[in-house]
Amino acid sequence: MGVKFRDAVMIIVIMSCSMFSVSMANKDWFPAFNYTDWWSRFGNHHQNKTQHQPTQILVGGSQHWHFGYNYTDWAIKNAPFYLNDTLVFKYDAPNATTFPHSVYMFKSYGSFLKCDIKKAKMLASPVQGGGEGFKFVLQKWQPHYFACGERNGFHCNNGTMKFAVMPMFRPFFWQRP
């Protein structure tokens, strides 16, 4: 009985080694995939550290943070957002020709939908968006709900100056374009 068990273990070991050596010899046999860098994914090798660095993302892109631009659409088109990425809110300081803006964060999806400014936390006042802008780092793996709270939530209530992001874990071999 002991000889049969030992023989079975040897057969399994030999088959496993054979399958591994065949897979290594034919590592790029399937035309849809390129496994030519198979070994570079393991062991000691130099990696491009810029792939793993957080990104600064300008909210609204060239439009910045202003009334009349749909930031929900912007967030969908610019997703995904990753942990430790920085959102940069740039907006003009209040003056005679522009409305003041601010940045509020809501604690819940319900208060975000209702634009309940009383239940939100002001992150940036109307004067903090000038220059380099207000920066918010996505440090927690949870939904973040942002909106402009000026004019008692009017900019949020019209549905354009608000958006939500859910930061994800950054993939190992991913680089933002």
C-alpha positions, 0 to 999 in steps of 0.5 A: 500500500505504501509503494502505491501512494509513493508512486502516485506522489511521484507521478503528480510531481513529475506531471507538474514539473512537465506541465511547468516546463512545457508552459515555459517553453511555449509561453507565447503560443497563444496569438492574442496574448504576449507573454514575452515579458513573463519573467519580468513580472516576477523577481528582482527587476527595475520598475517604472515608479511613475506608474505607482504614483498618485495623480493630480486631477484638475476637476472639470479639466480646462473648465475648472469649477464653475456654474453651468458645467456638468461635473457628473458627466465629467466624473464618469468620463474621467473615471476611474479615480484611485486612492491617494489621487488628488482632486484639484478644485480651481475657481475664481475668487468672488468678484462683480462678474462671477458667482462665488463657489465653494467645495462641500462634501456630503456624508451620505448619498441621500444628503448628496441627492437632496443637496442638503448643505446643512448636513455637508462639510465645507472643505473650501471657501469661496476664496480657496480656489484661486491660484493653485486651487484647493486640493483634496486627497482621496485617502479613504476607500469610500464614496466621496460626494462633492458639490458647490454649496453657494447660494444655499445649495442652488449650484448643487440643486440644479444638478450640475455642480456636484459629482461623486467618486469612488476611489479604487485600489490602483492596479499594479501595472496601470498608468493613467494616460 
